[in-house]
């Protein structure tokens, strides 16, 4: 007892551990308490004063920090796996494109099998993106225009709920503000949360999705800055979440689903935090859950903005090209496949394994009057000079060079803001032939 200790020792006493106070409603409030003697002018002790301080925000921040450390630990492993995985996918993706083009004379024999391979690659790419999110290599690549969030949310929800008996009701506020986001990542968040709701409801019932503008003032949240936000809430009529597991639902690989991966909510958490937003859940057993997230916004109403779209599948008319391309990548498979892809389209391709070789080849070609239409550089070269270092030296040789950065993983923000680092364009691995031709043709 702090009072007894003060009376006994006649000094200020702080408790080592937080104390829980229980209100009349049964709510537990974490406090830090201390006690101090009250000393009169004559030096005699008149009494003891107790001080209770609400430390719920501090505890929440500590829990957030602990959760972030766990995610960071997973990120170290996930980043390496995803990097190698994406390189393998790049080789496979390019090979499939080559097969499809070379076998167009016999589409009835090849198209079905190639389409199945495409779907398998799509699933693998989705997994790689989730792993990259933990490693911060999945940093948001924000669009050049504001995104109209209601349209994105509706498209995502309808896609996930296609074929189910669940009805969606939307409550969308007036003049929703614009948000600068990575539309693909936020689409992934909505997919995860709506799919969670669908599974909790066993494909029957109503999901209510609410979108509203929100002004956050100092003191509202301890982990986001004051300002303008857009809030998205997804309410389901499912079974609710056991209070005992609530602190763990955003941890990677934690799942209560028999066939679940445990990545969905952890991925969503990381994406929203990387967007400088906040995600939370309120749940009641047998009544359902409400998952909400907020994203920083600009207080401007927008009527139409670009949102993420799904890529078309080959076969498509891929434009032919002409010119010399210098390709730098440490993976032999990628150099071979991309060289073949571009060669079929009419380009002459020179390949090198690292930045030093790239600079030597470029300087030598320039001296002979042989120009390159573009230089395609891998951002990270283990044990060698990657694109980030090489671009500065390349610009010194030729300030007018067209430089394109490519990566499946990086802890740098280069892919999100490539122009600030000296590049003219970017393309993420694994990429399709038509995407590469499109970038080269800009």
C-alpha positions in Angstrom: 0.0 0.0 0.0 1.6 3.3 -1.1 0.0 5.2 1.8 1.5 2.9 4.4 4.9 3.0 2.8 4.8 6.9 2.9 3.8 6.9 6.5 6.6 4.4 7.2 9.4 6.0 5.2 8.2 9.6 5.1 9.1 10.0 1.4 7.5 10.1 -2.1 6.6 6.6 -3.3 6.0 5.5 -7.0 4.5 2.1 -7.7 6.6 0.0 -10.0 3.7 -1.5 -11.9 0.6 0.1 -13.4 -2.6 -0.3 -11.3 -6.0 -1.1 -12.8 -9.0 0.8 -11.5 -12.4 -0.7 -12.3 -15.3 1.8 -12.9 -18.9 1.3 -12.0 -19.6 0.2 -15.5 -16.8 -2.5 -15.3 -14.3 -0.6 -17.5 -10.7 -1.2 -16.5 -8.5 2.0 -16.5 -4.8 1.6 -16.2 -3.2 4.3 -14.0 0.2 5.2 -12.6 -0.1 6.1 -9.0 2.2 7.8 -6.5 2.0 9.0 -3.0 3.8 11.8 -1.1 3.8 13.1 2.4 2.2 16.5 3.2 4.6 18.4 5.4 3.5 21.5 7.4 5.6 24.6 8.1 6.7 23.2 11.3 8.1 20.1 9.6 5.5 17.8 10.9 3.7 15.4 8.6 0.0 16.5 8.1 -1.1 13.7 5.8 -0.5 11.9 2.5 -1.5 12.9 -1.0 -2.3 10.3 -3.7 -1.9 11.0 -7.4 -3.6 8.9 -10.0 -2.6 9.4 -13.7 -4.4 7.8 -16.6 -1.8 5.9 -18.7 -4.0 4.1 -21.2 -2.5 6.0 -24.1 1.0 5.2 -22.9 0.2 1.5 -22.6 -1.4 1.5 -26.1 1.7 3.1 -27.5 3.9 0.5 -25.8 1.7 -2.2 -27.3 2.0 -0.6 -30.8 5.7 -0.4 -30.4 5.9 -4.1 -29.4 3.7 -5.0 -32.4 5.9 -3.0 -34.7 9.0 -4.8 -33.5 7.3 -8.1 -34.2 6.4 -7.0 -37.7 10.0 -5.7 -38.3 11.4 -9.1 -37.3 9.1 -10.8 -39.8 10.1 -8.1 -42.4 13.8 -9.1 -42.4 12.9 -12.6 -43.4 10.0 -11.7 -45.7 12.0 -9.2 -47.6 14.7 -11.6 -48.6 12.2 -14.3 -49.5 10.1 -11.9 -51.6 13.1 -10.5 -53.4 14.3 -14.0 -54.6 10.7 -15.0 -55.2 10.0 -12.0 -57.5 13.2 -12.8 -59.5 12.0 -16.3 -60.1 8.5 -15.0 -61.1 10.1 -12.6 -63.5 11.8 -15.4 -65.3 8.6 -17.5 -65.4 6.4 -14.6 -66.5 8.7 -13.6 -69.3 9.0 -17.2 -70.5 5.2 -17.6 -70.6 4.9 -14.4 -72.7 7.4 -15.8 -75.1 5.6 -19.2 -75.3 2.3 -17.5 -75.9 3.7 -15.3 -78.7 5.6 -18.2 -80.4 2.6 -20.5 -80.1 -0.1 -18.2 -81.5 -0.4 -20.5 -84.5 -1.9 -23.2 -82.2 -3.9 -21.2 -79.6 -6.3 -24.1 -79.0 -3.5 -26.3 -77.7 -1.7 -23.8 -75.5 -4.0 -21.0 -74.3 -5.9 -23.0 -71.6 -2.7 -24.2 -69.9 -1.0 -20.8 -70.2 -4.1 -19.2 -68.6 -3.8 -21.5 -65.7 -0.2 -20.6 -65.3 -1.1 -16.9 -65.4 -3.6 -17.4 -62.5 -1.0 -19.3 -60.5 1.5 -16.4 -61.0 -1.2 -13.9 -60.0 -1.6 -15.7 -56.7 2.1 -15.9 -56.2 2.5 -12.2 -56.9 -0.2 -11.3 -54.4 1.6 -13.3 -51.7 4.9 -11.6 -52.6 3.3 -8.2 -52.3 2.0 -9.0 -48.8 5.4 -10.2 -47.7 7.0 -7.0 -49.1 4.6 -4.9 -47.1 6.2 -6.2 -43.9 9.7 -5.5 -45.2 9.0 -1.8 -46.1 9.9 -2.7 -49.6 6.2 -2.4 -50.2 6.3 1.3 -49.4 3.3 3.1 -51.0 3.8 4.1 -54.6 1.3 6.9 -54.6 -0.4 8.0 -57.8 0.2 11.4 -59.4 -3.5 12.3 -59.0 -5.9 12.2 -56.0 -7.9 9.0 -55.6 -11.7 9.0 -55.1 -11.9 6.6 -52.3 -15.6 5.7 -52.5 -15.2 4.4 -56.1 -12.2 2.3 -55.1 -13.9 0.8 -52.0 -17.1 0.0 -54.0 -15.1 -1.8 -56.7 -13.1 -3.8 -54.2 -16.1 -4.8 -52.1 -18.1 -5.9 -55.2 -15.2 -7.9 -56.5 -14.7 -9.8 -53.2 -18.5 -10.4 -52.7 -19.2 -11.6 -56.2 -21.1 -14.9 -56.0 -22.1 -14.6 -52.4 -25.5 -13.9 -50.8 -24.3 -10.9 -48.8 -25.8 -7.5 -49.4 -23.8 -4.4 -49.1 -25.2 -1.1 -47.9 -23.2 2.1 -48.3 -23.3 5.2 -46.2 -21.2 7.7 -48.0 -20.9 11.3 -46.7 -21.1 14.4 -48.9 -18.1 15.8 -50.7 -15.6 13.1 -49.6 -12.1 14.5 -49.7 -9.4 13.3 -52.0 -6.6 11.0 -50.8 -3.0 10.5 -52.1 -2.6 6.8 -51.8 -1.1 3.7 -53.4 -4.5 2.6 -54.9 -3.3 -1.0 -55.3 -2.3 -1.3 -51.7 -5.6 0.3 -50.3 -7.5 -2.0 -52.7 -5.7 -4.9 -51.0 -6.7 -3.6 -47.5 -10.4 -3.3 -48.5 -10.2 -6.8 -50.1 -8.8 -8.2 -46.9 -11.4 -6.6 -44.6 -14.4 -7.3 -46.7 -13.2 -10.9 -47.2 -12.8 -11.2 -43.4 -16.4 -10.0 -43.0 -17.7 -12.4 -45.6 -16.0 -15.4 -43.9 -17.3 -14.3 -40.5 -20.9 -14.1 -41.9 -20.7 -17.4 -43.8 -21.8 -15.7 -47.0 -25.2 -14.5 -45.6 -26.3 -11.1 -44.2 -25.6 -7.4 -44.6 -22.3 -5.6 -44.6 -22.4 -1.8 -44.0 -19.6 0.2 -45.4 -19.4 3.8 -44.2 -17.1 6.5 -45.7 -16.9 9.9 -44.2 -14.6 12.9 -43.8 -12.9 13.2 -40.4 -11.0 16.1 -38.7 -8.5 14.8 -36.2 -7.6 17.3 -33.5 -4.8 17.0 -30.9 -5.6 14.4 -28.3 -8.0 12.3 -30.5 -5.3 9.7 -31.3 -1.8 9.3 -29.9 -0.4 7.7 -33.1 -1.6 10.0 -35.9 -1.1 13.7 -36.5 -4.0 16.2 -36.3 -5.4 17.1 -39.7 -7.9 16.0 -42.4 -8.6 12.3 -42.9 -11.1 10.1 -44.7 -12.5 7.3 -42.6 -13.7 3.9 -43.9 -15.7 1.6 -41.6 -16.7 -1.9 -42.5 -19.4 -3.4 -40.2 -20.3 -7.1 -40.4 -23.0 -9.3 -38.8 -20.6 -12.1 -38.0 -19.7 -14.0 -34.8 -17.4 -11.3 -33.4 -13.9 -11.6 -32.1 -12.9 -13.2 -28.8 -11.6 -10.4 -26.5 -8.7 -12.8 -25.5 -7.3 -12.7 -29.0 -8.0 -9.1 -29.9 -4.5 -7.9 -29.1 -3.0 -10.4 -31.6 -5.3 -10.1 -34.6 -2.9 -7.7 -36.5 0.1 -10.0 -35.9 1.5 -11.8 -39.0 0.7 -15.5 -39.3 -1.9 -15.3 -36.4 -5.2 -16.8 -37.6 -8.3 -18.5 -36.2 -9.2 -19.8 -39.7 -8.5 -23.4 -40.5 -7.3 -22.5 -44.1 -6.1 -19.0 -43.3 -2.6 -17.7 -43.9 -2.6 -15.2 -41.1 -1.3 -12.4 -43.4 -4.5 -10.5 -44.3 -5.0 -8.3 -41.2 -1.2 -8.0 -40.6 -0.8 -6.8 -44.2 -3.6 -4.3 -43.8 -2.1 -3.0 -40.6 1.3 -2.4 -42.2 -0.2 -0.8 -45.3 -2.3 1.7 -43.3 0.6 2.6 -41.0 2.9 3.1 -44.0 0.2 5.6 -45.4 0.5 7.5 -42.0 -3.0 6.3 -41.1 -4.6 4.2 -38.4 -6.6 1.0 -38.3 -8.7 -0.3 -35.4 -11.4 -2.8 -34.6 -14.4 -2.9 -32.3 -16.1 -6.2 -31.8 -18.8 -7.9 -29.7 -19.2 -11.6 -29.6 -22.3 -12.9 -31.4 -23.0 -9.4 -32.8 -20.2 -8.7 -35.2 -17.2 -6.4 -35.8 -16.4 -3.0 -37.2 -13.0 -2.6 -38.8 -12.2 1.1 -39.4 -9.2 2.8 -41.0 -8.4 6.4 -41.6 -6.1 7.9 -44.3 -4.7 11.4 -44.6 -6.7 13.6 -47.0 -6.7 16.9 -48.7 -9.7 19.0 -48.0 -10.8 19.2 -51.6 -13.8 17.4 -53.0 -13.1 15.6 -56.3 -15.6 14.3 -58.8 -13.3 12.0 -60.7 -9.9 10.5 -60.2 -7.9 7.6 -61.4 -8.2 4.3 -59.5 -6.4 1.0 -59.9 -7.4 -1.1 -62.8 -6.7 -4.7 -63.6 -4.1 -5.5 -66.3 -5.3 -7.1 -69.5 -4.1 -10.5 -70.3 -2.2 -11.6 -73.4 -2.7 -12.2 -76.2 -2.9 -8.5 -77.0 -1.4 -6.4 -79.8 2.0 -5.4 -78.3 3.6 -2.5 -80.1 7.0 -3.3 -81.8 10.0 -1.1 -81.0 13.2 -0.1 -82.5 16.5 1.0 -80.9 19.2 -0.2 -78.5 18.4 -1.0 -74.9 21.0 -1.5 -72.1 19.8 -3.9 -69.5 21.5 -4.2 -66.1 20.4 -7.0 -63.8 22.4 -9.4 -61.6 20.1 -12.4 -62.4 21.2 -14.3 -65.4 17.6 -15.6 -66.0 16.2 -12.1 -66.1 18.8 -10.9 -68.5 18.2 -13.8 -70.8 14.4 -13.6 -70.7 14.0 -9.8 -70.9 16.6 -9.7 -73.8 14.5 -12.3 -75.7 11.2 -10.4 -74.9 12.6 -7.2 -76.3 14.4 -8.9 -79.1 11.2 -10.4 -80.4 9.7 -6.9 -80.5 12.5 -5.4 -82.6 14.9 -4.0 -80.0 18.6 -4.6 -79.9 19.5 -5.5 -76.3 22.9 -5.3 -74.5 23.0 -6.9 -71.1 25.3 -6.4 -68.1 25.4 -7.7 -64.5 26.1 -4.6 -62.5 26.5 -0.9 -62.4 30.2 -0.8 -63.1 29.8 -2.9 -66.3 26.8 -0.8 -67.3 28.8 2.5 -67.0 31.7 1.0 -69.0 29.5 -0.2 -71.8 27.5 3.0 -72.0 30.7 5.2 -72.1 32.3 3.0 -74.7 29.1 3.0 -76.9 28.8 6.8 -76.6 32.4 7.2 -77.8 31.6 5.2 -80.9 28.4 7.2 -81.6 26.1 4.3 -80.7 23.3 5.6 -78.5 20.9 3.7 -76.3 17.2 4.5 -76.4 17.0 3.6 -72.7 18.8 2.0 -69.8 16.9 -0.4 -67.7 18.5 -0.9 -64.2 17.8 -3.2 -61.3 17.7 -1.1 -58.2 19.6 -3.5 -55.9 22.7 -5.5 -56.9 23.9 -7.6 -53.9 27.6 -7.1 -53.5 27.8 -4.7 -56.4 26.7 -1.3 -57.7 22.9 -1.1 -58.1 20.7 1.4 -59.9 20.6 3.9 -57.1 24.3 4.5 -57.1 24.8 4.0 -60.8 22.2 6.6 -61.9 24.3 9.5 -60.5 27.4 8.5 -62.4 25.4 7.7 -65.6 23.9 11.2 -65.5 27.4 12.6 -65.4 28.3 10.7 -68.6 25.0 11.6 -70.3 22.5 14.0 -68.7 20.0 13.3 -71.4 19.9 9.5 -70.9 16.5 7.8 -70.5 16.9 5.7 -67.3 14.3 3.2 -66.0 14.5 1.6 -62.6 13.2 -1.8 -61.9 12.9 -3.8 -58.6 10.9 -6.5 -56.9 12.1 -5.4 -53.5 14.0 -2.5 -51.9 14.1 -0.8 -48.5 14.6 2.5 -50.3 11.8 4.9 -51.3 13.2 5.0 -54.9 10.3 3.2 -56.5 7.8 5.5 -54.8 9.5 8.7 -55.9 11.8 7.6 -58.8 12.1 11.1 -60.4 13.6 12.5 -57.2 16.5 10.0 -57.6 17.2 10.8 -61.2 15.1 8.1 -63.1 12.6 8.8 -65.8 10.3 5.8 -65.2 9.9 2.7 -63.1 8.6 -0.8 -63.5 8.0 -3.3 -60.8 9.0 -7.0 -61.0 7.5 -9.2 -62.1 6.3 -7.3 -65.2 4.5 -8.3 -68.4 5.8 -7.7 -71.9 3.2 -5.2 -72.8 3.9 -3.2 -69.6 7.6 -3.1 -70.4 7.0 -2.0 -74.0 4.6 0.7 -72.7 7.2 2.1 -70.4 9.9 2.1 -73.1 7.5 3.9 -75.5 6.7 6.8 -73.2 
